[in-house]
Amino acid sequence: MTFFVPKGATMFASSLLFAAMAQASTIDLRVMETTDIHMNLVDYDYYGDKQSDAVGLSRVATLIKAARAEVTNSVLVDNGDLLQGTPLGDYVAKGRVLRFGETHPAFKAMNLLDYDVGNIGNHEFNYGLDFLMKSLSGANFPYINSNVYVDDGDNDASNDQPYFQPYIIKDKTFVDSDGKEQTVKVGYIGFVPPQIMTWDKDNLTHKVIAKDIIETANKYIPEMKAKGADVIIAIPHSGMMNSPYMKGEENASYHLAKVDGIDAILFGHSHRIFPGDKALDVFDGVDGEKGTVLGKPATMPGFWGSHLGVIDLKLEPAGNGWKVADGKAEVRAISRREGRTTIPLVEADTNINKAVETEHEGTLAYMRRKVGESTADINSFFALVQDDPSIQIVNNAQIWYVENIVRGTSYEGLPILSAAAPFKAGGRGGPDYYTDVPKGDIALKNVSDLYIYPNDLKVVKLTGAQVVEWLEAAAGQFNQIDGTSTKPQELVNASFPTYNFDVIDGISYRIDVTQPARYNGDGEVVNKDAHRITKAMFNGEPLRMKDEFLVATNNYRAGGGGHFPNLNGETIVIDAPDKNRDVVANYLLSQKTINPEADGNWAFASFGKANVSFTTSPKAKGAAGKNMTYQSLDDNGFAVFQIK
C-alpha cells in the first residue's frame, strides 16, 4: 500500500525533530581537582616556621566550597602526591608513627570536603606499601589506580591482578536543566608513572609491577564503556609532553587525550598549571583559552595547594544515558604575587586547620629540636652558579657516613665521593623557595630544609670516566653561552630540574658552558663531541678515567631517576639502612658545631666577554660575591644578577 505524503511534510517532521532536540534537557556538571598537595594541609611553611598565604589545602578548601556553591551539580577529585612532601608527612610516617585504626591527618582534612574519589601518585609509595594501605584506610572515599599490579612472579601478563581498584563507576544523581533529577554513571580511572619501580625500587620490588599508562587506558576504557559509564574522567598522575609516544612514558597525559572514550583529563605530577602555562599552549591541539587538549577539557592545578582545577561539562541525552557535548577548564589560585609580595586571594578554612591541629603542633615541636650549630649562614641562593654551602653540608655528611660504613669491608680503601643537588633553588617554587638558615642553632626543621625528600642513601661504584659522564649529564642545567657575544644571555636552563644538578664532592672540576650540553633530559647523548666538564682533578692530579670510586647518592639517582648514564641500579654496591636526611642530622649531632663554607671544588670556565645573567632570591643581594652584580627584580619577584 502506498501513502501520499504531502509536499513539505518531510521538512516539517525534521523541523519538529530538531526543535525537540533543542529543547531536550541537559546537565551542567562541574568537576573539581586538587593535586600534588604534598602534605601542605595547612597554610604553614614548616621550613621557615611561619604562616604562609601561598600554600595549603585549608585555603583550597575555601575555593572548593565557593566553586561548589556556584553550581547545582559537582564532583571533587584528588590526584595524588598527597602523603609526602612536608615535615608533617615525615612526622606522621617516621616521627610519632601512624598506627592501624588511626586516621591519617590528610584524611582528617579531606574527609570534611566530600571528595568523590582519589588517585594514587608516585610519592604515595615513598614510605612503603604497608604505610600507604594503612593511610588509605582512613579515607571515606574510594582510591583508584589502574596500572599497578601484584607481582606474582610468573612472567605471564594475562593473569596479572590489579593491586588497587583500577577504576570506579559511580551512579550520581544530578539535576537537569528542567529541574528534574537524573542518574548519570560517572567513571573515574587513575594512573601513576611506571617509573615508580625505579624511584621506589626498595619499597616495590617483588611486590608490585607498573605497566604503561596508554596501554592500560586502552585496556580499561572500553570495559568502562561496556559497563555503562556515561562520562569517563581520566586522572593521570602524569604531566604533559607532546614528544612522540614511547612505551613507559612518564608524562603521558597528552597522549592519553587521544584515547577514545575519555571525556575529561585531570592531570598532575609535573607541578605546572593548565590552563595557564604558556609553554603547554604551543602543543598541537592544545587550547589554552578553553582549557582543552585535543578537544578534551583538562586541568592541572599546580602544587602544594596553590590552585583548584575546575572543569565545566555540558551533558546531553544519548540513548538511555548521557554524553559529554562540550566542556571547558580553568584554574583558580589561592594567592598571587606582586613583586616580592604574596597577596592572598582567599582565607583558610579554619575547620581544616583545626582538624589536623594535633599533628601540626606535634610536627612543630618535632622540627624545632636542636641538632647542631653553624658558624655562618647557610643558603642556596647561588647553588646553581657556584659551589654552595647547602650542598656542601650534605656531601660532607654523606662522605662521613660512607667512610664509617665501609670500614672492615672489601670497599675500604676505595676513594669516596659524594653527589648532592639543590632541592630548593627557586624555579616554580617562586622567589622565596630557597634554603635560608641563619648562623647559630640548627634545628631538625633546617635539616629538612637542606634535604626535603625521604630518600635512602645508596653507594655506587664507578670509574673516573663514569663520574665525568655523570657530571656531563648534570651540566644540562645550563644554557649554552656564546662567549663572543655581548648581548644578554641567561645562564640557567629553566626547564632543567634543579634536583638533577648534582655536585660531586671529593674531586674538583670546571664547567665550560660555551660548549653545548652533551646529554638531553632523557639521558641521550645529543652532542657526542661536546665536553663541558674540564680539568677534573683528584688529590691534586688529573682524574684517572679507569680508577674506581665509591659515590654516595640517593635511591632516586642510583636507581635511574633523572636518566643519568651508568645509574640504573646495577652499579649500586651498598644499600645503606639510613635515609639521607637522617645522615645529615646525625652528622650535625656528631660535629656539634660546623663551618658550612663551600670548598670551591667546582666553578665555571671562562665565559669570554659574554654578558651572562641568572635569577635568584631577592635576599641574595646581601650575600653576593664580587663577581656578581645585582640588576633588578623581574616580573615574578626574582632578583636578576649579572655574573662575571
C-alpha positions in Angstrom: 0.0 0.0 0.0 1.3 3.4 -0.9 0.6 6.5 1.2 0.5 10.0 -0.1 2.9 12.3 1.7 2.1 16.0 1.2 4.8 18.1 -0.2 7.0 19.7 2.6 5.8 17.2 5.2 9.3 15.6 5.5 10.9 19.0 6.1 8.2 19.8 8.7 8.8 16.5 10.5 12.6 17.2 10.6 11.9 20.6 12.0 9.9 19.1 14.8 12.7 16.7 15.5 15.3 19.4 15.7 13.1 21.5 17.8 12.6 18.6 20.2 16.3 18.0 20.4 16.9 21.7 21.0 14.5 21.5 23.9 15.9 18.3 25.4 17.2 18.6 28.9 20.9 19.0 29.6 23.1 18.6 32.6 25.8 21.1 33.7 28.4 19.2 35.7 31.4 20.8 37.4 34.4 18.6 38.0 37.0 20.0 40.6 40.5 18.7 41.1 43.2 19.1 43.7 46.7 17.5 43.1 50.2 17.4 44.4 49.2 18.7 47.9 52.4 17.1 49.3 51.1 17.3 52.9 50.6 21.0 52.7 47.3 20.5 54.6 47.5 23.8 56.5 48.7 27.3 55.4 52.1 26.9 57.0 55.7 26.9 55.9 57.4 24.3 58.1 60.9 25.1 56.8 60.5 28.8 57.5 58.4 28.1 60.6 55.8 30.7 59.7 52.3 31.0 58.4 52.0 31.1 54.6 49.5 32.6 52.2 50.7 30.6 49.2 50.1 27.0 50.2 47.7 24.8 51.9 44.6 22.6 51.4 42.9 24.6 54.0 42.9 27.6 51.6 42.0 25.5 48.6 39.0 24.3 50.7 37.7 27.8 50.6 37.9 27.7 46.8 36.2 24.3 46.7 33.3 25.5 48.8 32.9 28.6 46.6 33.1 26.7 43.3 30.6 24.1 44.6 28.1 26.8 45.7 28.1 28.3 42.2 26.6 25.2 40.5 23.9 22.6 41.1 26.0 19.6 40.2 29.6 18.9 41.1 32.2 16.3 41.9 35.6 16.6 43.6 38.7 14.5 42.8 42.3 14.4 44.3 45.1 13.3 42.0 47.7 12.1 44.5 51.2 13.0 45.7 49.3 13.7 49.0 51.1 11.8 51.8 54.7 13.1 51.4 56.3 16.4 51.0 56.4 18.4 54.2 57.8 17.7 57.7 54.1 16.9 58.7 54.2 13.9 56.3 57.5 12.7 57.8 56.3 13.2 61.3 53.2 11.0 60.7 55.3 8.3 58.9 58.5 8.4 60.9 58.1 10.6 64.0 55.0 9.7 66.0 54.2 6.9 63.5 50.7 6.3 62.3 49.0 3.2 63.8 46.4 0.9 62.4 43.0 2.2 63.1 44.1 5.8 63.3 43.1 8.3 60.6 45.9 9.9 58.8 45.7 13.7 59.1 45.4 14.1 55.3 42.1 12.3 55.6 41.0 14.1 58.7 41.1 17.1 56.5 39.9 15.7 53.2 37.0 13.8 54.7 35.5 17.2 55.5 35.4 18.2 51.9 33.2 15.4 50.3 35.7 14.0 47.8 34.3 11.5 45.3 37.5 9.7 44.5 41.3 9.8 45.0 44.1 8.7 42.7 47.5 7.5 43.8 50.6 9.5 43.0 54.2 8.3 42.8 55.1 9.8 46.2 52.5 7.8 47.9 54.9 4.9 47.7 57.8 6.7 49.5 57.0 5.2 52.9 56.3 1.7 51.7 53.1 -0.2 50.8 52.2 -1.0 54.4 52.1 2.6 55.3 50.2 3.5 52.2 47.5 1.0 52.8 47.3 1.9 56.5 46.9 5.6 55.5 44.3 5.0 52.7 42.1 3.0 55.2 41.3 6.4 56.8 39.7 7.9 53.7 35.9 7.9 53.5 36.1 7.9 49.7 37.5 5.3 47.3 41.0 5.2 45.8 41.9 4.0 42.4 44.9 3.1 40.2 44.8 1.1 37.0 48.4 0.4 36.1 50.0 -1.1 39.2 49.6 -4.8 39.5 50.5 -7.5 42.0 53.9 -9.0 41.2 53.0 -12.7 41.0 56.4 -13.7 39.6 55.1 -15.9 36.9 56.0 -13.7 33.9 52.5 -14.2 32.5 50.8 -10.9 31.9 47.5 -12.5 31.1 46.7 -13.4 34.7 48.1 -10.2 36.4 45.8 -8.8 39.1 45.5 -5.1 39.8 46.9 -4.1 43.2 44.3 -1.4 43.6 40.8 -0.9 42.3 41.6 0.2 38.7 38.5 2.3 38.1 35.2 3.1 39.6 31.8 3.9 38.1 29.5 5.9 40.4 25.8 6.4 39.9 25.4 10.1 40.6 22.1 12.0 40.9 22.2 15.3 39.2 19.6 17.9 38.4 19.0 18.7 34.7 18.1 22.0 33.0 14.4 21.2 33.6 14.9 20.8 37.3 14.4 17.0 37.2 16.7 14.5 38.9 18.7 12.3 36.6 21.1 9.4 37.2 24.4 9.6 35.5 27.1 6.9 35.6 30.4 8.8 36.2 33.5 6.7 35.7 36.9 7.5 37.1 40.2 5.8 36.1 43.6 6.6 37.7 47.2 6.2 36.5 50.7 6.7 38.0 54.1 6.9 36.2 55.6 3.4 35.7 58.9 4.9 36.9 57.8 4.2 40.5 59.5 0.9 40.0 62.8 2.8 39.8 62.1 5.7 42.1 60.9 3.4 45.0 62.7 0.2 44.0 63.4 -0.9 47.5 59.7 -0.5 48.5 58.2 -2.1 45.5 60.5 -4.8 44.0 58.9 -8.3 44.1 55.7 -6.8 45.4 54.1 -4.9 42.5 54.8 -4.1 38.9 53.8 -1.0 37.0 52.6 -1.0 33.4 52.4 1.6 30.6 49.7 4.2 31.0 48.4 4.3 27.4 48.2 0.5 27.1 46.4 0.4 30.4 43.9 3.0 29.3 43.2 1.1 26.0 42.5 -2.0 28.1 40.1 -0.5 30.7 38.3 2.4 28.9 36.3 0.1 26.6 35.5 -2.0 29.6 34.2 1.0 31.4 32.0 2.0 28.4 30.7 -1.6 28.2 29.6 -1.3 31.9 27.6 1.8 31.1 29.8 4.7 32.0 28.2 7.9 30.6 31.2 10.1 31.5 34.8 8.9 31.8 37.2 11.1 33.7 40.9 10.1 33.5 43.0 11.0 36.5 46.7 10.6 35.4 49.3 11.5 37.9 51.3 12.3 34.9 52.5 15.5 33.2 52.1 16.5 29.6 54.7 16.3 26.8 54.0 16.3 23.1 57.1 14.3 22.1 56.5 11.1 20.1 54.9 8.5 22.4 57.2 5.9 23.8 56.1 2.9 25.9 56.6 3.6 29.6 56.1 7.3 29.2 56.3 9.3 32.5 54.4 12.3 31.2 51.7 10.7 29.1 48.7 13.0 29.6 48.9 14.5 26.0 48.8 11.0 24.5 46.1 9.9 26.9 43.9 12.6 25.4 44.0 10.6 22.1 42.3 7.6 23.7 38.7 7.2 22.6 36.1 7.3 25.3 37.9 9.6 27.7 35.8 12.8 28.3 38.0 14.9 30.6 41.5 14.7 32.0 42.6 15.8 35.5 46.4 15.6 35.4 49.2 16.5 37.7 52.7 15.3 38.7 54.8 17.9 37.0 53.7 20.8 39.2 52.5 23.0 36.4 49.4 25.0 35.8 46.9 24.2 33.0 45.3 26.2 31.6 47.7 29.0 32.1 51.1 27.6 31.3 52.0 29.2 28.0 54.7 26.6 27.3 51.9 24.0 27.0 49.8 26.1 24.8 52.2 25.7 21.8 51.5 21.9 21.6 49.3 20.9 18.6 45.7 20.6 19.6 46.1 22.4 22.9 43.7 25.3 23.5 45.0 27.3 26.4 42.0 29.7 26.4 39.3 27.0 26.6 41.5 24.6 28.6 41.3 21.6 26.2 43.8 19.1 25.0 42.9 17.6 21.6 39.4 18.8 22.2 39.0 17.3 25.7 38.8 19.6 28.7 41.8 19.2 31.0 43.3 20.8 34.1 46.4 20.6 36.2 46.1 22.9 39.3 49.7 23.5 40.4 51.1 22.0 43.6 51.1 22.4 47.4 47.5 23.6 47.3 48.3 26.6 45.2 45.2 26.2 42.9 41.9 24.4 42.3 41.2 22.9 38.9 37.7 23.4 37.6 36.2 21.7 34.5 32.6 22.5 33.4 31.0 19.8 31.3 27.7 20.0 29.3 25.9 16.7 29.2 23.2 15.8 26.8 20.9 12.7 26.4 22.4 9.8 24.4 20.2 6.7 24.1 19.3 5.6 27.5 22.2 7.6 29.1 24.2 10.8 28.7 27.2 12.0 26.8 29.5 15.0 27.0 28.6 17.6 24.4 31.1 20.3 25.4 33.5 21.3 28.2 35.9 24.0 29.3 38.5 24.2 32.1 40.1 26.8 34.3 42.3 27.1 37.4 41.6 29.2 40.5 44.5 30.4 42.7 44.7 30.9 46.4 47.1 33.8 46.0 49.0 35.9 43.5 52.4 37.6 43.6 53.2 41.2 43.2 57.0 41.5 43.1 58.2 40.1 46.4 54.8 40.2 48.0 52.3 37.3 48.1 48.7 38.6 48.0 46.2 36.1 49.5 43.0 35.7 47.5 41.2 33.6 50.0 41.3 32.9 53.7 42.0 29.4 55.1 39.1 27.2 56.1 39.5 27.1 59.9 37.7 23.7 60.1 40.5 22.1 58.0 43.3 23.6 60.1 41.5 22.6 63.3 41.1 19.0 62.1 44.9 18.5 61.9 45.9 20.8 64.8 47.2 18.0 67.0 49.5 16.6 64.3 50.5 20.2 63.2 51.6 21.1 66.7 53.4 17.8 67.1 55.3 18.5 63.9 56.4 21.9 65.1 57.8 20.5 68.3 59.4 17.7 66.4 61.0 20.1 63.9 62.3 22.6 66.4 64.7 20.3 68.2 68.3 21.4 68.0 70.8 19.1 66.3 73.8 21.3 65.9 75.2 24.8 65.4 76.6 26.7 62.4 79.2 29.4 62.4 77.9 31.0 59.3 74.7 31.4 57.3 73.6 28.5 55.1 71.6 29.3 52.0 71.0 28.1 48.4 70.8 31.5 46.8 73.8 30.7 44.5 73.6 26.9 44.4 73.2 26.9 40.6 76.1 29.3 39.8 78.8 28.5 42.3 79.9 25.9 44.9 77.3 26.2 47.6 77.2 25.7 51.4 73.8 24.0 51.5 75.1 21.2 49.1 78.5 21.1 50.8 76.9 20.1 54.1 75.0 17.3 52.5 78.1 16.0 50.7 80.3 16.3 53.8 77.7 14.3 55.8 77.4 11.6 53.1 81.2 11.1 52.8 81.4 11.0 56.7 78.8 8.3 56.8 80.2 6.1 54.0 83.7 6.3 55.5 82.2 4.7 58.6 80.1 2.0 57.0 82.9 0.7 54.6 85.4 0.1 57.4 86.2 -3.6 57.6 84.6 -4.3 54.2 86.0 -5.1 50.8 85.3 -1.5 49.8 87.6 0.0 52.4 90.4 1.9 50.8 88.4 3.0 47.7 88.2 6.8 47.4 84.8 8.1 48.4 83.0 10.9 46.6 79.5 12.3 47.2 76.8 13.7 45.0 74.1 16.1 46.1 71.8 18.6 44.4 70.0 21.8 45.4 66.4 20.9 46.1 65.2 24.4 46.9 66.5 26.8 44.3 63.6 28.9 43.1 62.0 27.8 39.9 58.3 27.1 40.1 58.5 27.4 43.8 58.9 31.1 43.5 61.5 33.6 44.8 61.1 32.5 48.4 61.8 28.9 47.6 65.4 28.7 48.8 67.2 27.2 51.7 68.0 30.1 54.2 69.4 29.1 57.6 71.0 31.9 59.6 74.1 31.1 61.6 73.6 29.8 65.1 71.5 26.8 66.2 70.4 24.3 63.6 67.1 22.5 64.3 65.7 19.5 62.6 63.5 21.7 60.5 66.7 23.1 59.0 67.9 19.6 58.2 64.6 19.0 56.3 65.2 22.3 54.6 68.6 21.1 53.4 67.2 17.7 52.3 63.5 17.8 51.6 63.0 14.2 50.3 62.8 11.0 52.3 65.4 9.3 50.1 67.5 6.3 51.2 71.3 6.6 50.9 72.9 4.4 48.3 76.5 3.9 47.3 77.5 3.2 43.7 80.9 2.1 42.3 82.0 3.9 39.2 85.1 4.6 37.2 86.6 8.1 36.8 85.2 8.2 33.3 81.7 7.3 34.5 81.9 10.0 37.2 82.7 12.6 34.5 79.7 11.4 32.4 77.5 11.8 35.5 78.7 15.4 35.7 78.2 16.0 32.0 74.5 15.0 32.4 74.2 17.3 35.4 75.7 20.2 33.4 72.5 20.2 31.3 71.4 22.7 34.0 72.9 25.4 31.9 72.2 27.1 28.5 75.0 27.3 26.0 76.7 30.6 26.2 78.2 32.4 23.3 81.5 33.8 24.6 81.9 36.1 21.7 78.6 38.0 22.1 78.0 40.9 24.5 74.2 40.5 24.2 72.4 39.4 27.4 72.3 35.7 27.9 70.6 33.6 30.5 72.8 31.1 32.2 70.4 28.6 33.8 68.1 26.4 31.7 64.8 26.9 33.5 63.4 23.6 32.1 66.1 21.5 33.8 65.0 20.3 37.3 67.4 21.7 39.9 67.3 18.4 41.8 69.1 16.9 38.8 72.0 19.4 39.1 74.3 17.1 41.0 77.5 18.5 42.5 80.1 15.8 43.2 82.5 16.5 46.1 85.8 14.7 46.5 87.1 15.8 43.1 87.4 19.3 41.5 86.3 20.3 38.1 85.3 23.2 35.8 82.1 23.5 33.7 82.5 25.0 30.2 79.1 26.3 29.3 80.3 27.7 26.0 80.1 24.0 24.9 76.7 22.6 24.1 75.2 20.1 26.6 76.4 16.5 25.9 73.1 14.9 27.2 69.5 15.8 26.9 66.9 15.4 29.7 66.2 11.8 28.7 69.8 10.8 29.2 70.6 10.6 25.5 73.9 11.8 24.0 72.9 14.6 21.7 76.3 16.2 21.2 78.8 13.4 21.2 81.8 15.7 20.7 80.8 18.1 23.4 82.6 18.0 26.8 81.5 20.6 29.3 83.4 19.0 32.2 87.1 20.1 32.1 90.1 20.0 34.4 88.7 17.1 36.5 91.2 16.5 39.3 91.5 14.1 42.3 94.0 14.7 45.1 95.7 17.5 43.0 96.3 15.3 40.0 94.2 14.7 36.8 91.4 12.3 37.4 92.3 8.9 36.0 89.5 7.5 33.9 90.0 3.9 34.9 90.3 4.4 38.6 87.3 3.2 40.7 85.4 5.3 43.2 82.6 4.9 45.6 80.0 7.7 45.2 77.4 8.4 47.9 74.0 9.4 46.5 70.3 8.6 47.0 68.0 5.8 45.8 66.3 8.0 43.3 69.5 8.8 41.4 71.2 5.4 41.9 68.1 3.6 40.6 67.9 5.6 37.4 66.0 8.8 38.4 66.8 11.6 36.0 68.2 9.3 33.3 71.8 9.6 34.2 74.4 7.5 32.5 75.6 4.3 34.4 73.0 4.9 37.1 70.3 2.3 36.6 70.5 0.3 39.8 73.2 -2.1 38.5 76.1 0.0 39.9 74.8 0.0 43.5 77.2 -1.7 45.8 75.8 -0.6 49.2 72.2 -0.3 50.2 72.5 1.8 53.3 70.0 1.3 56.1 69.6 5.1 56.7 67.9 8.0 54.9 70.0 10.8 53.5 68.2 13.3 55.8 69.0 11.2 58.9 72.6 11.0 57.8 72.8 14.8 57.7 71.1 15.1 61.1 73.5 12.6 62.7 76.5 14.3 61.1 75.4 17.6 62.6 74.9 15.9 66.0 78.3 14.3 65.8 80.1 17.6 64.8 78.0 19.8 67.2 79.5 23.0 65.5 80.2 23.2 61.8 81.6 25.7 59.4 79.4 25.4 56.3 81.7 27.2 53.9 81.8 25.6 50.5 85.3 24.3 49.4 85.1 25.6 45.9 85.6 22.3 44.2 83.8 23.4 41.0 83.5 26.6 39.1 82.8 27.8 35.5 85.4 28.0 32.9 85.7 31.4 31.3 82.6 33.0 29.6 84.8 35.1 27.5 83.2 38.6 27.1 79.6 37.3 27.4 77.0 39.3 29.4 75.6 36.4 31.5 72.7 36.7 34.0 70.8 34.4 36.4 67.9 34.9 38.8 67.7 34.1 42.5 66.1 35.3 45.7 65.9 39.0 46.4 67.6 38.1 49.8 70.7 37.3 47.8 71.7 40.9 47.4 73.4 41.0 50.8 75.3 37.8 50.2 76.5 38.2 46.6 80.2 37.9 45.8 82.4 40.4 43.9 81.8 38.5 40.6 78.0 39.2 40.8 76.1 42.4 40.2 72.5 42.9 41.1 70.5 44.3 38.2 66.7 44.4 39.1 63.7 42.4 40.1 61.9 40.6 37.3 58.1 40.3 36.9 58.0 37.2 39.1 59.8 38.7 42.0 63.2 37.1 41.4 66.4 39.1 41.6 68.3 39.3 38.4 72.1 39.2 38.7 74.9 39.5 36.2 77.8 37.1 36.8 81.3 37.7 35.5 
